[in-house]
């Protein structure tokens, strides 16, 4: 058995053996925000183990959102970045998923969002990513879920927990 299939088997076994119950039970009130990288992870080339595991973790988080066990917050920046996706099928799939959101951070909050984003950029975070983070913080999300290494590495403030989909599932299970 290759290392990829072994890790995937271990991940799937964890999900199916009680992890689902623990996360579902503990996460009813938790607000999460996913950035564009996380939304698109299942559409990326799955030949690399990290990408494949993150995609599976994102799809699991997506099920929790659809089942209303997590509360999704999305924003005008989510809508804008998704509208720029050149792949129509991916763009439409993500747009449809937004219908599962519990909350939308709209452009009418742009003034406070931009002010907060300017502070976030000091962490060496790109402008659009800083707006995503500011929207998540404004939406009082506990978790900002991303697969963007720059955000994961650079943003270390205590106002929101930035993590990958895999780390989210692991931490949520231990909550």
N, C-alpha and C positions, 0 to 999 in steps of 0.2 A: 504494500500500500504506500502510495506516495505521501510525502509530508502534507501536501495540500489536502488530499482527501481525508487524511487522519485528523487534521485540524478542523476541517469542515464537519466531519462526523462527530468530533467532540463538541463542537459548538451546537450542532443540531440536537445532540443528546441532552446537553444542558437545558436548552430551550424546552424540550419536550418533557423533561423530568422534574417538574416542580418549579422551575424558574418562572414559567408562565404564571403559575398561581401566585408566587411571591410578588412578582412585579405587579400583576394586576391588582392584587389586594392592597399594596402599599402606595400605588401611584394615582389613585383616583383624582386627587386635587392638584397634581403637579402640572405646571405650565411649561411647555417646551417650545423652542423656536428652532427651526431647521434652516440653514442657509442653502443657497442654490447648489453648492457642491454636494451637500447631503441629499437633496432631492434628486440629483442626477446620478448619484453613485450606482444605482441598479442598472443604468444604461451604459456604464463604462465597461471597457474590456475586462472580463472576469478571469483572465488567465493568470493574473497575479493574486496570490493568496490574500494579501491585505485588502485589495479592492473587493474580492469576492466575499470575504468575511464582513467587511463594512457594508456591503450591499445587503447581505442577509440580515445583519443587525438593523439596518435602516428599514427593511421590509417588515421586520418584527415590530419596530417602533410604529410604523405605519398602521399595522393591525391594531396596536393598542390605541392609537388615535381614532381609527374607524370605530372601534368598540367603545369609545368614550372613556377609556381607562386613563388616558392622558389628554390634556387640553392643549391643542395646537394654537399657537399665535403666529400669524403671518402678517406681512406688511405691504405697503405700496412698493417698497424696494423688491420684495419677493415677486410681486406681479410684474414689475418693470423688467427685472433680470430674466424672468421666465419668458416674457414676450420677445426677448432678444434671442431666444434659443432657435437656432436654424433648423432643428429637426421638429417638424410639425407634430409628429406622433408623440414625441417626448414632451413637447410644450403642452399639448392638449391633455396628456395624462397628468402632468403636474397641476395644470390649471383645474382639472376636475377634482384632484385631491384637495385643493384649497377649500372646497365645499365642506370638508370635514372639520374645518377650523372652528374653535370656540371664540376666537377674537381676531379682529383686524385692526392694525395700526395704520390709520389713513394719513394722507398728505396734509390734512388739516393740523396735524401735530408736528409738521415739518420743522417749525422754528425751534422747538425744544429738542427735537431729534438731531438736527444739524449742530446745535450747540453741544450736545452730548457727544456726537460723532467727532467733533473737533478735538475734544478731550481724549477720546479713544485713539485717535490717529497718533497721539504721542507715544503709543505702545508699538509703533511701527506697523500699524494696520492700514491697509488700503482704504480709500474713501468709501467705496460701496460696501465693503465689509464692515467698516466702522458704522455706517448707517444701519446695516442689519443688526449689529450688536446694540446700537442705541435703541432701535425699535424693540428688541427683545427685552432690554432693561426697562424701557417705558411700559411694556406690557407686563412687567413684573414676573417674567419667566425665571424659573429656577435654573434651567439648563439651556445653553446654546449649543446645538449639536451640529458639528461640521466635520468635513474630511479635509479641510484646508490646513496644510501643515503650518503655513505662516500664522494663521490665527491660533492654532493649537499651541504653537511654540511661544508666540509673542504676547498674547493677552493673558495676563496673570492677575488682574484686578479681582477684588472680592465681591463685586456687585452682581456677578452672574457666574455660574460654573460652565466653562467652555470645555467641551469634550467631544470625542469621536463617538459614533454610534455604538461601537463595541464597549468603550469605557462606560457610556451611559447605562447600558444593560447590566454590566457588572456592578456598577455603583448602586443602581436602582434595586438590584437584588439584595444588596447588603444594607439597604436603608432601614 
